Amino acid sequence: MDRLPGFRDFYPEPLPHPDVWSADARQYIFNKWRSMAQRYGFREYDGPPLEPLELFTTKSGEEIVGQLYNFIDKGQREIALRPEMTPTLARMVAAHERNYKKPIKWFALPQLFRYERQQKGRLREHFQFNADIFGETDVAADAELVALLIDTLRSFGLTAKDFIIRLSSRNAWQDFFNQRCSDESKAYEFYQIIDKLEREQPAVSQDKLAKLGFSFDEITAFINAGQPTAELDLILKNLAARGLSDFVKVDYQVIRGLAYYTGVVFEAFDQQGEFRAIAGGGRYDNLVKLISGGKVNLPALGFGLGDVVLLELLKARGLLPKFDAALDAFCLIEDESLRGESLKLITDLRTAGLAIDYSLTPAKPDKQFKRAQEIKAARTIKIERNASGELTARIKDLRTREENVLPLTEAAELLAKGAR
């Protein structure tokens, strides 16, 4: 029986087939995401993978239904698998924002689902690093989020030669639109055209813009000038003070097609242009008010960084480490009369925080040793009796072949030193 199209199986390394994904690589990415978020003072949250369908249509309109896994449950409720995390987060914050000091800085690592055509870098499910700030209007918060995104990508070994954060502003585009058009009903269509400029032929974009009354050449000139607004200038100076100027540039071609963005927006791209956007985000000051029906009004901003494109980029740059079993020791039980003592030693070593494995059933010594090598244990350890009948531990380093024989009480200490 095969898995569903667009979904993934995650296997421990070494991978049995190129068509499967690495559970070790996934955990490696999660650890980096979580570590960097915590360094920036963000707290982790989570929410249910199933939500009322209305939560997503309220944010994105009825057209999003065609992209969702949605159905009517046994309680006759219209529900959907979450395609994104921000509506859930806005619902949660709106419900209990009074219980948290502002600004609220939260992050999550959700699995998200969209029923759409599969293509390079986009599947029907993926994991994502979401980081958001609520209750702060100053652009210092925007700079902080961009810095978090930069440092997260840097933590994987990526440099300014590998990626760039392209900064833009919905306010700048809103001013551009208002100066040339008084019909606000055309704004959403206008933004959609701008968002697709890089992906469509110039003649197609030119024709669409002309129908709305806009000059393609004027828009191209606006983008090429790249003159930062006051808010973008403050962000650039903030990032420069951190030594991060090489990772950002103003690019008004980034507009973020989602209708709810209200201010600064940004996307991360690989410098060689091999992949789709690595990450994207911006300010969405009206979402909490919308989700809460006007009861709560909090400014907000955030970004999402998916695992699919990031993994492709790390593989292409040779930045994924080798994922071995990371077993501290394999306990050899060559004398079955000592199995009880061996189990006690194994328990003590595991209690001390060491990763230990052993043969569950009696096996020949050479078979046990082969197993230790197969799972890449750093050492073997076995209990022996010395000439005076005392129990000792023989520890062998499988890399250096060095052996030590010492009292059982000292085994955990020696192994712990080796693990460090």
Secondary structure, 3 states (H helix, E strand, C coil): CCCCCCCCCEECCCCCCCCCEEHHHHHHHHHHHHHHHHHCCCEECCCCCEEEHHHHHHHHCHHHHHHCCEEECCCCCEEEECCCCHHHHHHHHHHHHHHCCCCEEEEECCEEECCCCCECCECCEEEEEEEEEECCCCHHHHHHHHHHHHHHHHCCCCCCCCEEEEEEEHHHHHHHHHHHCCCHHHHHHHHHHHHCCCCCCHHHHHHHHHHHCCCHHHHHHHHHHCCCCHHHHHHHHHHHHCCCHHHEEECCCCCCCCCCCCCEEEEEEECCCCCCCCEEEEECCCHHHHHCCCCCCCCEEEEEEEHHHHHHHHHHCCCCCCCCCCECEEEECCCHHHHHHHHHHHHHHHHCCCCEEECCCCCCHHHHHHHHHHCCECEEEEEEECCCCCEEEEEEECCCCCEEEEEHHHHHHHHHHHHC
